[in-house]
Amino acid sequence: MERDPAPEDWGRLQRYASWMRELCLGWEDNISNDTLSRLSDNSPDGVLFPNLERLEWNVDGPYTPLFFFRLFLSPCLKRVNLHTRSTTSGLPWQLVPLAEVISCLPTSLEHLSLMCGPWEGDLLKDIISSLVLRCGPLLRSFSSSTPLSEVAIHHLMQLPNLCSWAAFGEPPRTFPLAAFPALEELRLGPGTLPWLHLLATRADGTPRNGRTPTVGIMKTDTKETLKLLHCPENTPVDPRLLSSISSFRNLVALYVGNDYCNTDGMCTFGLTDDDVGNLAVALPSLVSLGLGEACGLNSCHTTITSLLSISTHCLGLTLLEIHFNTRTIVDDMRRLLDEGSGRDKPRCELGSLLVGCLPLRVRVEDVGTVAMGFADIFPCLKDFSSYYDYFESWKDVAFRLRD
């Protein structure tokens, strides 16, 4: 039988606990109820880490002793990330302790992430919505995989210092007149693309899909404040999407996750060189641009002209992932070099281009032409990131660029 720690051991443990500022508990970091019970009995005021500022806990269903969560509720907590692996199959006896943990979280937090579920029923929705309604101006970032009630969304939209938000669920039927005064980072979960179009158009009061019209005109500074935008996974990249995105003219990072090309056997990248050129002109502050992994079908309508537009308009760009067609890349590069298009304009300093599954089949004697063309578009380019090692042409072009 395990012996109780000596008094001096508890004293040493408490000193270590008082120094703790961050605590991360992973899926496999299970602590027995017996251990936590002893820690609780020997902790002043029932708090094990009195100066803890950040807590990240990956909850593994019923195997995590949630009833002892109060041990981690330091009065200094600023950030809490609570994640679960359970989905819609959760049982009520699993949800109750999780709901109790969420309900006792302090409303003075600055950063809160509750990626729990989604679960069947409204228990977590009600608990999380109630917590949001009690949060005040200190809250700076919030994410929850459980959709909120309409009144909770209204409250969240009006928090003066909320600068980062991960949206799950569709927009509500009505909106407050003022919304998201300080939002800088927006991450859209599955099925939340209507949020993007709504914020881009400032809610013109027209019905959406037969739903009740919005009340008044929503005033938002999001067009000026937004710096980072993550679109939902498997979002088709088409002109309508870009039309909304282009409204946020101060974007620094834009990511669109898209793997339709690999799963459906058809390319869903629906842009032209003109579309990409318009996007580059609209968003000159971009540093990271990810418009979906280039697929192996090589059937899109964008060419190296898109790359040139991005390089000449987004001078701070350091990350780029985009579809472009390589079937006629040799002729395209020759035309670019002959015309000297925009040669007097500065270029971005991109060092590596993400080409994903994009094939590159060129003759050995044409590798130099392709390399010269890429060097003209991206003067600092030295490498390509490709999943297909057997396309030696990418390696050969990179070798020429570094030579």
Long-range contacts (C-beta under 8 A, 24 or more apart in sequence): 4-38, 5-38, 10-42, 13-39, 13-42, 14-42, 14-43, 14-44, 17-43, 17-48, 17-49, 17-50, 18-49, 18-50, 18-51, 19-51, 20-49, 20-51, 20-52, 21-51, 21-52, 21-53, 21-54, 22-52, 22-53, 22-54, 22-55, 22-56, 23-49, 23-52, 23-54, 23-55, 23-56, 23-72, 24-56, 24-57, 25-56, 25-57, 25-58, 26-58, 27-58, 27-60, 27-85, 30-60, 30-63, 30-64, 31-65, 31-68, 32-65, 33-65, 33-67, 33-68, 36-65, 36-68, 36-71, 37-68, 39-68, 39-71, 40-68, 40-70, 40-71, 43-71, 46-70, 46-71, 47-71, 47-72, 47-73, 47-74, 47-75, 48-72, 49-74, 50-74, 50-75, 50-76, 51-76, 52-76, 52-77, 53-77, 53-78, 53-79, 54-78, 54-79, 54-80, 55-79, 55-80, 55-81, 56-80, 56-81, 56-83, 57-81, 57-82, 57-83, 58-83, 58-84, 58-85, 59-83, 59-84, 59-85, 59-98, 59-116, 60-84, 60-85, 61-85, 61-86, 61-90, 61-94, 62-93, 62-94, 66-97, 66-98, 66-100, 66-101, 67-97, 67-100, 69-100, 69-101, 69-104, 70-104, 73-104, 73-105, 73-106, 75-106, 77-106, 77-108, 77-109, 78-109, 78-110, 78-111, 79-109, 79-110, 79-111, 79-112, 80-105, 80-109, 80-111, 80-112, 80-113, 81-111, 81-113, 81-115, 82-113, 82-114, 82-115, 82-116, 83-113, 83-115, 83-116, 84-115, 84-116, 84-117, 86-116, 86-117, 86-119, 87-117, 87-118, 87-119, 88-117, 88-118, 88-119, 88-120, 90-117, 90-119, 90-120, 92-123, 95-119, 95-121, 95-123, 95-124, 96-123, 98-124, 99-123, 99-124, 99-127, 102-127, 102-128, 102-131, 103-127, 103-130, 103-131, 105-131, 107-131, 107-134, 107-135, 107-136, 108-136, 108-138, 109-135, 109-138, 109-139, 110-138, 110-139, 110-140, 110-141, 111-139, 111-140, 111-141, 111-142, 111-164, 112-139, 112-141, 112-142, 112-143, 113-141, 113-142, 113-143, 113-144, 113-166, 114-143, 114-144, 114-145, 114-146, 115-143, 115-144, 115-145, 116-144, 116-145, 116-146, 117-145, 117-146, 118-145, 118-146, 118-147, 118-168, 119-146, 125-149, 128-152, 132-156, 135-159, 137-161, 140-164, 141-165, 141-185, 142-166, 143-168, 143-187, 144-168, 145-189, 150-174, 163-225, 167-192, 167-195, 168-192, 170-194, 170-195, 171-195, 171-198, 171-208, 173-211, 173-212, 173-214, 174-212, 174-214, 174-215, 175-203, 175-214, 175-215, 175-216, 175-218, 176-218, 177-215, 177-216, 177-217, 177-218, 177-219, 178-218, 178-219, 178-220, 179-218, 179-219, 179-220, 179-222, 180-220, 180-221, 180-222, 180-225, 181-220, 181-221, 181-225, 182-221, 182-225, 183-221, 183-222, 183-225, 183-226, 184-225, 184-226, 184-227, 184-228, 185-226, 185-227, 185-228, 185-229, 186-222, 186-226, 186-228, 186-229, 186-230, 187-230, 188-229, 188-230, 188-231, 188-232, 189-232, 190-232, 190-233, 191-232, 192-232, 193-231, 193-232, 193-235, 193-241, 196-229, 196-231, 196-241, 196-244, 196-245, 197-244, 199-223, 199-247, 200-243, 200-244, 200-245, 200-247, 200-248, 201-244, 201-247, 222-248, 223-247, 223-248, 223-249, 224-249, 224-250, 225-250, 226-250, 226-251, 227-251, 227-252, 227-253, 228-252, 228-253, 228-254, 229-253, 229-254, 229-255, 230-255, 230-257, 231-255, 231-256, 231-257, 232-257, 233-257, 233-258, 233-259, 234-258, 234-259, 234-260, 236-260, 236-268, 236-270, 237-268, 237-269, 237-270, 237-271, 237-291, 237-292, 237-323, 238-270, 238-271, 239-270, 239-271, 239-275, 242-271, 242-275, 242-278, 242-279, 245-279, 245-283, 246-278, 246-279, 246-282, 246-283, 248-283, 249-282, 249-283, 249-285, 250-285, 251-283, 251-285, 251-286, 252-285, 252-286, 252-287, 252-288, 253-286, 253-287, 253-288, 253-289, 254-283, 254-286, 254-288, 254-289, 254-290, 254-291, 255-288, 255-290, 256-290, 256-291, 256-292, 257-290, 257-292, 258-291, 258-292, 258-293, 259-292, 259-293, 261-292, 261-293, 261-295, 261-296, 261-297, 262-293, 262-295, 262-357, 265-297, 266-297, 267-295, 267-297, 267-299, 267-300, 267-323, 269-295, 269-300, 269-302, 269-323, 270-301, 271-300, 271-301, 271-302, 271-306, 271-323, 272-301, 272-302, 273-301, 273-302, 273-303, 273-305, 273-306, 273-309, 275-302, 276-302, 276-306, 276-309, 276-310, 276-322, 277-305, 277-306, 277-309, 277-313, 280-309, 280-310, 280-312, 280-313, 280-314, 281-309, 281-313, 283-314, 284-313, 284-314, 284-315, 285-314, 285-316, 286-310, 286-314, 286-316, 286-317, 287-314, 287-316, 287-317, 287-318, 287-319, 288-317, 288-318, 288-319, 289-314, 289-317, 289-319, 289-320, 289-321, 289-322, 290-319, 290-320, 290-321, 290-322, 290-354, 291-321, 291-322, 291-323, 292-321, 292-322, 292-323, 293-321, 293-354, 293-356, 293-357, 294-321, 294-322, 294-323, 294-324, 294-354, 294-355, 294-356, 294-357, 294-358, 295-323, 295-356, 295-357, 295-358, 296-357, 296-358, 296-359, 296-388, 298-325, 298-326, 298-327, 298-358, 298-359, 299-325, 300-324, 300-325, 301-325, 303-328, 303-329, 303-332, 304-329, 304-332, 304-333, 304-336, 304-373, 304-377, 305-332, 307-353, 307-377, 307-378, 308-336, 308-341, 308-342, 308-377, 310-348, 311-347, 311-348, 311-350, 311-377, 311-378, 312-342, 312-345, 312-346, 312-347, 312-348, 314-348, 315-346, 315-347, 315-348, 315-349, 316-348, 317-348, 317-349, 317-350, 318-348, 318-349, 318-350, 318-351, 319-350, 319-354, 320-350, 320-353, 320-354, 321-354, 321-356, 323-358, 324-358, 326-358, 326-359, 326-360, 326-361, 329-360, 329-362, 329-370, 329-373, 330-362, 330-363, 330-366, 330-369, 330-370, 332-373, 333-369, 333-370, 333-372, 333-373, 333-374, 334-369, 334-373, 336-373, 336-376, 336-377, 337-369, 337-372, 337-373, 337-376, 343-376, 347-377, 347-378, 347-379, 348-378, 348-380, 349-379, 349-380, 350-378, 350-380, 350-381, 351-380, 351-381, 351-382, 351-383, 352-381, 352-382, 352-383, 352-384, 352-385, 353-378, 353-381, 353-383, 353-384, 353-385, 354-384, 354-385, 355-384, 355-385, 355-386, 355-394, 356-385, 356-386, 356-387, 357-386, 357-387, 357-388, 358-386, 358-388, 359-388, 359-391, 360-391, 360-393, 360-394, 360-397, 361-391, 361-393, 362-393, 364-396, 367-393, 367-396, 367-397, 367-400, 368-400, 370-397, 371-397, 371-400, 371-401, 374-401, 375-401
